[in-house]
Amino acid sequence: MKKIIMAVLMVVLSVQSCFAAEIHQEIFNGNQNLQYPVVHVSDRAVEEKINGAILDEINRFIKEIHYAAQYNGSEVGGIYTNYEIGSNEAGNTVILSILLTESVYNKGAAHPLTFLRALNFNLSSGELMGIDYLLEVGEGLKEGYLLEKLNQKLVEKAEREKLFIFPESLPLKKLPQDFYWDKNLHVHFIFQQYEVAPYAVGIIDVDIDA
């Protein structure tokens, strides 16, 4: 599996650089609870494309939760965003993987609802790299193979960590929306709360190269 993933990464090496992106933290509209990354690279157009995509995701999250609250007649008690970096030009690649934590609490709810969104950027172009990218450029990498591998790794993780997975979720029918590269160039898939398990299990991160 690692050889296949590395083949995917080599396609990204159209432009090599000795320097990773520089990243600093900003807050959204003066709200200390809404933190997000601002990325700096040598190419201004690429920088603007990456930061624009990050802000688009933050804005999407905020608009969506306020729309949902109005639709449901609930009141938002608080929202929170933060981030961490998965890969930042690890191994001389030009991939930047950013994980955005997005959380909302509606007044009266038993608990907040939290999502972990992944944004993967080609640092030479600023383009987002989604599931289609993996499937299109990976030599011999097909969705069926990824599903089989991910299903195996999810079951192994559940058994190892004693996680309850909804029986009807297995075998997996489709790949999760969110995935990212870590600093070792392993590919991780993310299952959101309630996606394949109860709330108490939380967000599940599966490393398919482990």
Secondary structure, 3 states (H helix, E strand, C coil): CHHHHHHHHHHCCCCCCCCCCEEEEEEECCEEEEEEEEEECCCHHHHHHHHHHHHHHHHHHHHHHHHHHHHHCCCEEEEEEEEEEEEECHHHCCEEEEEEEEEEEECCCCCCEEEEEEEEEECCCCCECCHHHHHHHCCCCCHHHHHHHHHHHHHHHHHHHCCCCCHHHCCCCCCCCEEEECCCCCEEEEECCCCCCCHHHCCEEEECCC
